[in-house]
């Protein structure tokens, strides 16, 4: 294992009455933050959804935006300088592996940050090799980045950050979209690096088990500003665990419990797949031999490793990708019609029949405010103003978005964006919901409320198909679980496990 010192030791972080407010918002995303982090400290930053955790990391990384995008007050420094002046000292790892892959080849991607810092060429490639060794990514330098799994992409992104030798390492829910193996890969890679580094670490995560043993301090942001708790992991999570759980922090010993939904009677098939093969490129299957029935009044979970084809299957079931081969049919639009493939339906037909929540919430936002976003579907259906307002108001309240009705969707926290993306689908009341990672970014309270909402929809006769790595969610909601398994070749298969 190579030594990984930061350029001049760990960085110091200081906040004095610091706050940030988006230009389109009345409320401050973060306010009255007083915090001092010493060089080399390893901090787990917690808080309820919307408390401002990602905002703090973005600010420290110098990527929050200028005066046109928001207003700041107080003081925030890295080694005594503004974050903008300290960008070369800070490395930020985001939660979405795909959002951080820049170049086509592994070696070039890791070298990208160093090149921007004008590191000498020979030194760059020494760092690239050392960084890949440090994170345990054993692939050729000319390997295609598009062929990597989610866990591998996240380790690749981490290697790119480490190659810049940051004094401050920021991790923003880096395992949120990974399967259990990918979570362990990234966590172990960070552990190896920390064992040989002086860098200061701040990691944001809703579920603390992954990082609890790697940090020496836990800081909890208060939803209305300031710090709710600050101390050692045992002190904050042990002695104050119950109170933190009540505020929305996901504490393992006080994990939220959603009543297990009792399986009801199936009310007729809505989707049926037989010997189905799915893929993104025409004629190229990444999963095949899929047999699946989706009935009204049922909840189906699709699990499995990153890169096996779960999201591709979800988009195919939703009528957004054509099948590569095999059969996918749905109940007819008219009572006397014949079963057809959803890919043949118009967008208007899909609105009330199949609703889709993408893995990346931002991919489905169209409007400039949260309320307008929720009105897009009902307006396309031609609902009256009164009915549209009633639906939107109900969803805003149920998903704790009412205080954000006039906010720009792109300024929401990750968890708030996810709840909004779910709400946009619910606004048209489709018979089938296809949800890709519906619970990522949720705190304990919003997780429980989301599970209860989906459970009620299934009880009322809707069908929910969820692509997820959340074992708690599967246990609470799913009637059936199908696991996407990689076969002996490159093509995966779907197997029912319960």
C-alpha distance (Angstrom), angle and dihedral (degrees) to the residues before:
residue distance angle dihedral
X1 . . .
X2 3.82 . .
X3 3.79 120.6 .
X4 3.79 113.0 -104.9
X5 3.80 110.6 -164.4
X6 3.77 116.4 169.5
X7 3.79 114.8 -118.3
X8 3.80 94.8 -93.1
X9 3.77 105.0 -2.7
X10 3.78 128.6 -80.6
X11 3.77 120.9 -27.6
X12 3.80 125.0 -116.0
X13 3.83 119.7 -130.4
X14 3.79 125.1 -157.0
X15 3.82 131.6 179.6
X16 3.81 122.0 -177.6
X17 3.80 115.1 -176.1
X18 3.81 88.2 -33.7
X19 3.77 123.1 172.9
X20 3.80 142.1 160.9
X21 3.78 132.6 -156.0
X22 3.80 126.1 -174.5
X23 3.78 114.5 -122.2
X24 3.81 91.7 -117.1
X25 3.81 96.0 48.1
X26 3.79 135.0 83.2
X27 3.79 95.3 -161.0
X28 3.80 122.5 68.2
X29 3.82 115.4 -114.2
X30 3.81 88.2 -149.3
X31 3.79 126.9 9.0
X32 3.79 140.9 173.9
X33 3.81 93.7 8.3
X34 3.80 113.7 173.0
X35 3.79 112.1 178.2
X36 3.80 138.9 146.9
X37 3.80 121.2 -166.9
X38 3.78 117.6 -174.8
X39 3.84 124.3 -140.0
X40 3.80 111.3 -81.3
X41 3.82 96.4 16.4
X42 3.80 118.1 138.6
X43 3.77 111.4 -143.4
X44 3.80 132.3 -173.5
X45 3.82 107.8 -153.0
X46 3.81 112.9 -154.4
X47 3.78 137.9 173.0
X48 3.78 143.3 134.1
X49 3.81 119.5 -71.2
X50 3.80 107.7 -72.6
X51 3.81 95.5 19.7
X52 3.81 90.7 122.5
X53 3.80 104.4 -103.1
X54 3.80 96.1 137.9
X55 3.79 90.0 42.3
X56 3.81 90.1 58.7
X57 3.82 92.2 49.7
X58 3.81 92.6 47.0
X59 3.79 90.1 49.8
X60 3.82 92.3 50.5
X61 3.81 89.6 49.4
X62 3.82 90.7 52.1
X63 3.82 93.8 -121.0
X64 3.80 101.0 107.0
X65 3.78 96.3 102.9
X66 3.79 140.1 -105.1
X67 3.80 132.4 -84.7
X68 3.82 91.9 -73.1
X69 3.80 90.5 61.1
X70 3.77 99.9 44.3
X71 3.77 151.1 -26.9
X72 3.77 126.8 -97.2
X73 3.78 132.9 -167.1
X74 3.76 135.5 -177.8
X75 3.79 123.7 22.0
X76 3.82 132.6 -60.0
X77 3.81 120.3 177.2
X78 3.80 142.0 172.6
X79 3.80 111.3 -154.1
X80 3.79 88.4 -15.3
X81 3.81 94.3 -56.3
X82 3.79 131.5 99.6
X83 3.84 113.6 -92.8
X84 3.82 90.0 -112.5
X85 3.79 89.8 60.0
X86 3.81 92.5 44.7
X87 3.81 99.5 50.6
X88 3.79 92.6 119.3
X89 3.80 88.9 58.1
X90 3.81 96.1 52.7
X91 3.80 131.0 72.6
X92 3.83 121.3 -169.8
X93 3.82 125.0 -161.9
X94 3.81 115.5 -167.4
X95 3.80 131.0 -152.2
X96 3.81 97.3 -114.6
X97 3.83 111.5 73.9
X98 3.81 94.1 -162.2
X99 3.81 93.9 53.4
X100 3.82 91.3 64.8
X101 3.80 101.5 48.0
X102 3.80 105.7 101.9
X103 3.80 109.1 163.0
X104 3.79 134.2 41.7
X105 3.82 99.3 -118.9
X106 3.78 127.3 58.2
X107 3.81 97.1 -129.1
X108 3.81 93.6 47.1
X109 3.79 91.2 49.2
X110 3.81 93.4 53.4
X111 3.82 90.8 45.8
X112 3.81 94.4 51.4
X113 3.82 97.8 88.1
X114 3.80 93.3 45.3
X115 3.79 90.5 51.5
X116 3.79 90.0 54.7
X117 3.81 89.0 51.6
X118 3.84 89.0 51.7
X119 3.78 94.3 -120.6
X120 3.85 110.4 173.3
X121 3.80 112.3 -93.4
X122 3.81 97.4 -116.7
X123 3.79 90.7 48.7
X124 3.83 91.2 49.0
X125 3.79 93.4 60.1
X126 3.79 92.6 45.1
X127 3.79 87.5 54.6
X128 3.80 93.0 45.6
X129 3.80 92.0 55.3
X130 3.80 93.4 43.8
X131 3.82 92.4 47.8
X132 3.80 93.9 50.8
X133 3.81 89.4 49.0
X134 3.79 90.7 48.7
X135 3.81 94.0 55.3
X136 3.81 93.6 40.4
X137 3.82 96.3 -118.8
X138 3.80 102.2 150.1
X139 3.80 103.1 -173.7
X140 3.82 131.3 119.3
X141 3.80 116.9 -88.4
X142 3.81 89.6 -119.6
X143 3.83 93.9 50.4
X144 3.80 114.5 127.5
X145 3.78 113.4 -102.8
X146 3.82 89.8 -148.3
X147 3.82 90.2 63.8
X148 3.81 94.1 59.2
X149 3.80 123.5 103.1
X150 3.80 121.5 -120.5
X151 3.80 92.2 -97.1
X152 3.80 91.3 48.3
X153 3.83 91.7 49.1
X154 3.78 90.6 51.9
X155 3.82 90.7 50.9
X156 3.81 88.1 47.4
X157 3.81 90.2 53.7
X158 3.80 89.9 47.7
X159 3.81 90.2 51.2
X160 3.81 89.6 52.9
X161 3.80 90.6 52.2
X162 3.82 92.7 47.0
X163 3.79 92.8 49.4
X164 3.82 88.0 65.6
X165 3.85 88.4 58.7
X166 3.83 95.5 -132.3
X167 3.77 122.1 -162.5
X168 3.82 88.9 -150.9
X169 3.81 120.3 44.8
X170 3.82 114.9 -164.4
X171 3.82 120.7 -168.3
X172 3.83 116.6 -171.6
X173 3.83 107.0 -164.3
X174 3.81 90.6 -49.9
X175 3.83 94.1 177.1
X176 3.83 98.9 43.6
X177 3.82 96.1 108.9
X178 3.80 99.0 33.2
X179 3.78 132.1 105.4
X180 3.84 117.8 -118.8
X181 3.81 92.8 -91.7
X182 3.80 91.0 49.5
X183 3.81 90.5 49.4
X184 3.80 90.8 54.5
X185 3.82 91.6 45.4
X186 3.79 93.7 54.7
X187 3.80 94.9 40.5
X188 3.82 91.9 50.0
X189 3.80 90.9 46.8
X190 3.81 90.8 54.2
X191 3.82 90.2 46.3
X192 3.81 91.1 53.7
X193 3.78 91.3 49.7
X194 3.81 94.3 47.5
X195 3.79 90.3 51.6
X196 3.80 88.9 63.3
X197 3.80 102.5 30.4
X198 3.78 138.8 81.9
X199 3.81 92.1 -156.7
X200 3.79 121.3 130.1
X201 3.81 112.1 -118.0
X202 3.81 129.8 -151.2
X203 3.80 115.4 176.2
X204 3.81 127.1 -177.5
X205 3.80 116.7 -154.3
X206 3.80 134.2 151.1
X207 3.79 94.4 -149.5
X208 3.75 110.4 52.2
X209 3.81 104.4 -163.4
X210 3.80 94.3 86.2
X211 3.81 94.4 58.9
X212 3.81 105.2 21.9
X213 3.82 95.0 99.9
X214 3.82 93.5 45.8
X215 3.80 98.7 55.8
X216 3.78 132.1 69.6
X217 3.80 97.4 -162.6
X218 3.82 137.9 39.7
X219 3.81 122.5 -157.0
X220 3.81 119.9 -172.3
X221 3.82 119.6 -161.4
X222 3.80 116.6 -141.5
X223 3.83 114.5 -126.5
X224 3.82 92.3 -126.2
X225 3.79 97.2 42.6
X226 3.75 139.6 -69.4
X227 3.80 129.0 46.2
X228 3.79 121.8 -48.5
X229 3.82 97.3 -170.2
X230 3.79 138.0 -1.1
X231 3.80 128.6 179.8
X232 3.78 145.9 81.0
X233 3.82 118.3 -28.7
X234 3.80 92.1 -108.2
X235 3.78 93.0 49.2
X236 3.80 97.8 45.5
X237 3.80 99.9 35.7
X238 3.78 96.9 32.4
X239 3.79 108.0 39.3
X240 3.82 95.9 27.5
X241 3.80 98.3 31.8
X242 3.81 97.8 109.9
X243 3.79 93.9 49.7
X244 3.80 91.8 46.7
X245 3.81 91.3 49.7
X246 3.80 89.6 53.5
X247 3.81 88.8 55.4
X248 3.81 91.8 52.3
X249 3.81 103.0 -94.1
X250 3.81 111.7 139.4
X251 3.82 104.0 -122.2
X252 3.80 113.1 175.1
X253 3.80 95.4 -139.9
X254 3.80 88.9 52.8
X255 3.81 99.9 35.0
X256 3.81 115.5 164.1
X257 3.78 116.7 -97.1
X258 3.77 119.9 -150.0
X259 3.82 113.9 -168.5
X260 3.80 110.2 -103.5
X261 3.78 107.4 -106.8
X262 3.76 112.6 -122.7
X263 3.76 112.4 -127.3
X264 3.78 111.9 -111.8
X265 3.76 132.4 -162.7
X266 3.79 116.3 -67.1
X267 3.79 111.0 -114.0
X268 3.77 103.8 -155.6
X269 3.77 135.5 -53.0
X270 3.80 118.6 -75.2
X271 3.82 100.9 174.1
X272 3.79 130.2 19.2
X273 3.81 126.5 -172.6
X274 3.81 120.6 -169.7
X275 3.82 123.2 -177.3
X276 3.80 86.4 -21.6
X277 3.80 122.2 178.9
X278 3.81 119.9 -165.6
X279 3.79 134.7 -168.0
X280 3.80 144.5 146.7
X281 3.81 97.6 -126.1
X282 3.79 119.2 62.5
X283 3.80 111.0 -95.7
X284 3.81 94.6 1.3
X285 3.81 113.8 109.9
X286 3.79 121.0 -158.6
X287 3.83 92.9 178.6
X288 3.78 129.2 21.6
X289 3.79 144.7 169.3
X290 3.82 91.2 51.1
X291 3.80 117.8 167.9
X292 3.80 115.2 -179.0
X293 3.80 137.5 152.3
X294 3.80 120.2 -161.8
X295 3.80 111.9 -162.6
X296 3.79 131.3 -172.9
X297 3.79 112.6 -95.3
X298 3.81 95.5 27.3
X299 3.80 136.9 109.6
X300 3.81 118.2 -147.1
X301 3.80 125.1 -170.0
X302 3.80 122.8 -157.3
X303 3.80 112.4 -161.7
X304 3.80 136.5 167.7
X305 3.80 142.8 108.9
X306 3.79 125.5 -39.7
X307 3.78 113.0 -89.3
X308 3.81 96.0 24.5
X309 3.82 93.9 112.3
X310 3.81 104.6 -97.3
X311 3.81 95.9 134.1
X312 3.79 91.0 44.2
X313 3.80 89.7 53.5
X314 3.81 89.9 49.0
X315 3.81 92.9 52.3
X316 3.80 90.0 48.1
X317 3.81 92.8 50.7
X318 3.81 88.2 49.2
X319 3.80 93.2 56.3
X320 3.81 94.1 -112.0
X321 3.82 98.1 109.3
X322 3.81 125.8 40.1
X323 3.82 117.1 -121.4
X324 3.79 114.5 -104.5
X325 3.80 89.0 -141.1
X326 3.77 141.0 -30.0
X327 3.78 127.1 51.4
X328 3.82 134.2 -54.2
X329 3.81 115.8 170.9
X330 3.78 135.8 168.7
X331 3.77 136.8 -161.4
X332 3.82 110.3 -77.2
X333 3.79 122.2 -95.6
X334 3.80 89.6 -126.4
X335 3.79 127.5 43.7
X336 3.79 92.3 -117.4
X337 3.78 95.8 40.6
X338 3.80 131.3 106.2
X339 3.79 128.5 -109.5
X340 3.80 112.3 -91.6
X341 3.79 137.6 175.8
X342 3.83 115.0 -90.0
X343 3.82 90.0 -130.7
X344 3.83 86.9 74.5
X345 3.79 94.5 57.3
X346 3.78 124.7 100.3
X347 3.79 119.4 -116.2
X348 3.80 90.3 -105.9
X349 3.82 90.1 55.1
X350 3.80 90.7 53.0
X351 3.80 93.9 51.7
X352 3.79 95.9 77.2
X353 3.80 97.4 26.1
X354 3.83 109.6 44.0
X355 3.80 124.4 16.3
X356 3.79 120.9 -170.6
X357 3.81 130.7 -155.9
X358 3.80 109.7 -164.2
X359 3.79 123.6 -142.1
X360 3.80 89.4 -115.3
X361 3.84 107.7 51.3
X362 3.80 93.4 -158.1
X363 3.80 90.7 64.4
X364 3.81 90.2 73.7
X365 3.80 102.7 41.1
X366 3.81 115.2 112.9
X367 3.81 108.3 159.0
X368 3.80 137.0 67.7
X369 3.83 97.5 -124.0
X370 3.79 135.1 40.2
X371 3.81 92.0 -119.1
X372 3.81 92.7 49.6
X373 3.80 89.6 48.8
X374 3.79 90.5 56.1
X375 3.80 90.9 48.2
X376 3.83 95.5 56.5
X377 3.81 96.3 84.6
X378 3.82 98.8 39.8
X379 3.80 90.3 47.5
X380 3.82 90.7 52.1
X381 3.81 87.8 53.1
X382 3.80 90.6 54.1
X383 3.80 96.0 -118.6
X384 3.79 118.1 170.0
X385 3.78 118.1 -100.0
X386 3.80 91.4 -110.6
X387 3.81 94.7 51.0
X388 3.80 92.4 44.5
X389 3.81 91.5 51.2
X390 3.81 91.7 48.2
X391 3.82 92.4 52.0
X392 3.79 93.8 45.8
X393 3.80 94.7 46.7
X394 3.81 91.2 50.4
X395 3.80 92.7 51.4
X396 3.80 93.2 45.6
X397 3.79 90.3 54.5
X398 3.81 97.5 41.9
X399 3.80 93.9 50.0
X400 3.82 96.0 41.1
X401 3.78 94.0 -114.2
X402 3.82 99.1 117.2
X403 3.81 93.4 101.9
X404 3.82 88.1 53.9
X405 3.82 98.3 49.1
X406 3.82 93.0 118.1
X407 3.81 96.2 39.1
X408 3.80 123.7 108.8
X409 3.84 107.6 -104.7
X410 3.80 91.4 -132.9
X411 3.81 91.3 60.7
X412 3.82 94.5 58.2
X413 3.79 123.9 105.5
X414 3.80 118.6 -100.2
X415 3.80 92.7 -99.9
X416 3.80 92.5 46.7
X417 3.81 91.1 50.0
X418 3.79 89.6 52.6
X419 3.81 92.7 51.2
X420 3.80 90.2 48.0
X421 3.80 92.0 50.9
X422 3.81 89.6 52.5
X423 3.80 90.9 47.0
X424 3.83 93.0 52.2
X425 3.79 88.8 58.8
X426 3.79 94.3 44.9
X427 3.80 90.5 52.3
X428 3.83 91.0 75.6
X429 3.83 93.7 42.9
X430 3.81 98.4 -133.9
X431 3.81 121.5 -166.7
X432 3.84 91.7 -128.5
X433 3.81 126.9 38.8
X434 3.81 119.9 -164.1
X435 3.81 108.1 -165.9
X436 3.81 124.0 -173.2
X437 3.84 109.9 -156.4
X438 3.83 94.0 -24.0
X439 3.82 96.0 179.9
X440 3.80 103.4 46.3
X441 3.80 114.0 126.3
X442 3.81 94.0 17.0
X443 3.76 123.8 134.9
X444 3.79 121.3 -139.4
X445 3.79 94.5 -89.0
X446 3.82 98.9 45.5
X447 3.83 90.4 43.1
X448 3.80 91.0 57.6
X449 3.80 92.6 45.3
X450 3.80 92.3 49.3
X451 3.81 91.6 50.5
X452 3.80 90.7 49.3
X453 3.81 91.5 49.6
X454 3.81 93.5 50.7
X455 3.80 90.9 44.6
X456 3.81 90.3 55.1
X457 3.80 90.9 50.2
X458 3.80 91.2 53.1
X459 3.80 91.4 47.5
X460 3.81 88.4 52.8
X461 3.81 90.8 55.0
X462 3.79 107.0 -89.5
X463 3.81 121.7 129.4
X464 3.81 119.3 -130.1
X465 3.80 123.3 -161.8
X466 3.81 111.5 -172.9
X467 3.80 127.3 -170.3
X468 3.77 103.5 -157.7
X469 3.79 150.3 148.8
X470 3.80 91.1 -159.6
X471 3.80 106.7 112.7
X472 3.81 91.9 -174.5
X473 3.80 89.7 55.7
X474 3.81 92.4 49.2
X475 3.80 92.1 51.3
X476 3.79 93.1 47.4
X477 3.80 100.1 46.1
X478 3.79 117.5 12.2
X479 3.80 124.9 99.6
X480 3.80 91.4 -174.6
X481 3.78 132.8 20.1
X482 3.79 123.7 -155.4
X483 3.79 119.9 -171.3
X484 3.78 122.4 -151.5
X485 3.79 105.9 -138.5
X486 3.78 127.2 -170.2
X487 3.79 110.2 -122.9
X488 3.79 129.4 -144.6
X489 3.80 89.2 -80.5
X490 3.79 132.0 35.7
X491 3.82 94.6 -73.1
X492 3.79 119.9 90.1
X493 3.80 128.7 -148.5
X494 3.80 134.1 -149.5
X495 3.80 117.9 -123.5
X496 3.80 128.0 -176.1
X497 3.81 110.0 -126.5
X498 3.81 99.7 176.6
